[in-house]
């Protein structure tokens, strides 16, 4: 980024009673001793701070010179140097710090400029800044293009378009759920009365895409595919509804990737008699894997070699080759457009967040009455991603207590990770290698007409898990009961 670059940030803050800076300060204070032991400098965006070990930052900014920084201060930084750590839940376990190096950061910055965003644009950023989309693409990307940033602390579907009108917003960011939330708001006469010309993001379903454009006007939607730690990405430059990009020869030459057949029962790639993976045919769903090269490296996770190795896939097309396992199932049609299909493994996505099933399972089984828990995501008509469901067994001599389990999950898990449905089983079914069976459970979903086991649904009003009746099930399918 050029030293003389100018940009504008406007912070929309409607709740001064709870300052986000103070919230972060209190959170950091809990781990401050360990940070100081590691030599970490902690700065707070304020002119004065009384907490020992935390330095004020605003006063130093005011006193700093406007002249460009000397080059020698960054002489040791290369394209491979770490730029930022972005935490991701990954495929299993607790969140991991994905290392984003300088080269990867610069690549992410190109998404806005390559889609025609300029310094005259006004970008509305309301996605979390601890995620790649909101921070690298939306916030830092807008700085790179010199655009004006309208920074909102929290997404609000009801205030979204009023904010856009008030601030003459021209570019918006989205994840799939954002589009659906906006389409679910009551229709208004001025739905098309705004200056938004471009929407950039990922995860929007084809039917939501069509509804969004029909309702809110001729907004160009630029869908892309990428992951924080991944080494391949796609941009739907052609605008094909529902696609995340288009396969072309040059892209595949620079970033060798392919789709391989995946056995969802065994939760592993299909291999032939020679031990090599089998490429998927045109129109056939397969696991996206991308060759790890100097141009397309996989840096992995900070100080977590075990999880880094899990994302490496060996002997894919040739003996000894090395690929990045995206964990995403994709499909390429006859016109070479590529479509996201689903996630594999132990992660599902709900409300724009990755949920690690093993972590949720661990939380459930430390409760007073549950012995085992098999957690998985199930599809709900009209919703993006998959919502959490758990097949559980109750401890011998204990009874399922919906109120206690509710209080337990609320105290340990964020809202998007709480299992919405619970199925009581006599035993959790496992494979011969003791892996929990999920495929049949996912297929049966939460339909009381297909399931003989007792079913429960999380009810925030009752602060309990209550029986899931056929009437409640019908209400969910019709959309009368919101999830």
CORSUL-V259176 format. One record per backbone hydrogen bond with DSSP energy under -0.5 kcal/mol. CO is the residue of the C=O (numbers start at 1). NH is the residue of the N-H. Records with the same first field share a line. If there is no record, write none. Layout:
CO = NH / NH
//
This chain:
2 = 5
8 = 149
9 = 11
10 = 12 / 151
11 = 13
12 = 153
15 = 18
17 = 19
19 = 23
20 = 24
21 = 25
22 = 26
23 = 27
24 = 28
25 = 29
26 = 30
27 = 31
28 = 31 / 32
29 = 32
31 = 35
32 = 36
33 = 37
34 = 38
35 = 40
36 = 39
40 = 42
41 = 43
42 = 55
44 = 46 / 57 / 58
46 = 57 / 58 / 59
50 = 52
51 = 54
53 = 42 / 55
55 = 44
57 = 61
58 = 62
59 = 63
60 = 64
61 = 64
70 = 73
71 = 74
72 = 75
74 = 77
78 = 81
79 = 103
81 = 102
84 = 86 / 100
85 = 87
86 = 98
88 = 96
96 = 88 / 98
97 = 302
98 = 86 / 100
99 = 101
100 = 83 / 84
101 = 105
102 = 106
103 = 107
104 = 108
105 = 109
106 = 110
107 = 110
108 = 111
109 = 112 / 113
110 = 114
111 = 115
112 = 115 / 117
113 = 116
118 = 121
121 = 148
122 = 170 / 171
123 = 125 / 150
124 = 126 / 173
125 = 152
128 = 131 / 134
131 = 135
132 = 136 / 137
133 = 138
134 = 139
135 = 140
136 = 141
138 = 142
139 = 143
140 = 144
141 = 145
142 = 146 / 147
143 = 146
147 = 8
148 = 123 / 150
149 = 10 / 151
150 = 125 / 152
151 = 12
156 = 160
157 = 161
159 = 163
160 = 164
161 = 165
162 = 166
163 = 167
164 = 169
165 = 168
170 = 197 / 198
171 = 124
172 = 200
174 = 202
175 = 178 / 179
176 = 180
177 = 181
178 = 182
179 = 183
180 = 184
181 = 185
182 = 185
188 = 191
190 = 193
192 = 194
197 = 220
198 = 172
199 = 222
200 = 174
201 = 224
202 = 176
205 = 209
206 = 210
207 = 211
208 = 212
209 = 213
210 = 214
211 = 215
212 = 216
213 = 217
217 = 219
218 = 220
220 = 199 / 222
221 = 223
222 = 201
223 = 236
225 = 234
234 = 225
235 = 237 / 246
236 = 239
240 = 243
245 = 338
248 = 252
249 = 253
250 = 254
251 = 255
256 = 291
258 = 289
259 = 280
260 = 287
261 = 270
262 = 264
263 = 267 / 268
268 = 263
270 = 278
272 = 275
276 = 272
277 = 279
278 = 261
281 = 284
286 = 330
287 = 260 / 289
288 = 326
289 = 258
290 = 324
291 = 293
296 = 293
297 = 299
300 = 99
301 = 304
304 = 308
305 = 309
306 = 310
307 = 311
308 = 311
309 = 312
311 = 325
313 = 323
316 = 277
318 = 321
321 = 315
322 = 292
323 = 313
324 = 290 / 326
327 = 344
328 = 288
329 = 341 / 342
330 = 286
331 = 339
332 = 283
333 = 336
336 = 247
337 = 333
338 = 244 / 245
339 = 331
342 = 329
344 = 347
346 = 357
348 = 355
349 = 386
350 = 353
353 = 350
354 = 356
355 = 348 / 357
356 = 360
357 = 361
358 = 362
359 = 363
360 = 364
361 = 365
363 = 366
364 = 367
369 = 395
372 = 393
373 = 375
374 = 391
376 = 389
378 = 387
380 = 383
387 = 378
388 = 420 / 421
389 = 376
390 = 392 / 423
391 = 374
392 = 425
393 = 371 / 372
395 = 398
400 = 402
401 = 405
402 = 406
403 = 407
404 = 408
405 = 409
406 = 410
407 = 411
408 = 412
409 = 413
414 = 417 / 418
415 = 418
420 = 458
421 = 390
422 = 456
423 = 392 / 425
427 = 429
429 = 437
431 = 434
435 = 431
438 = 442
439 = 443
440 = 444
441 = 445
444 = 447
446 = 448
447 = 450 / 451
450 = 452
454 = 424
455 = 468
456 = 422
457 = 466
458 = 460
459 = 463 / 464
464 = 459 / 466
466 = 457
467 = 469
469 = 473
470 = 474
471 = 475
472 = 476
473 = 477
474 = 478
475 = 479 / 480 / 481
476 = 479
480 = 482
//
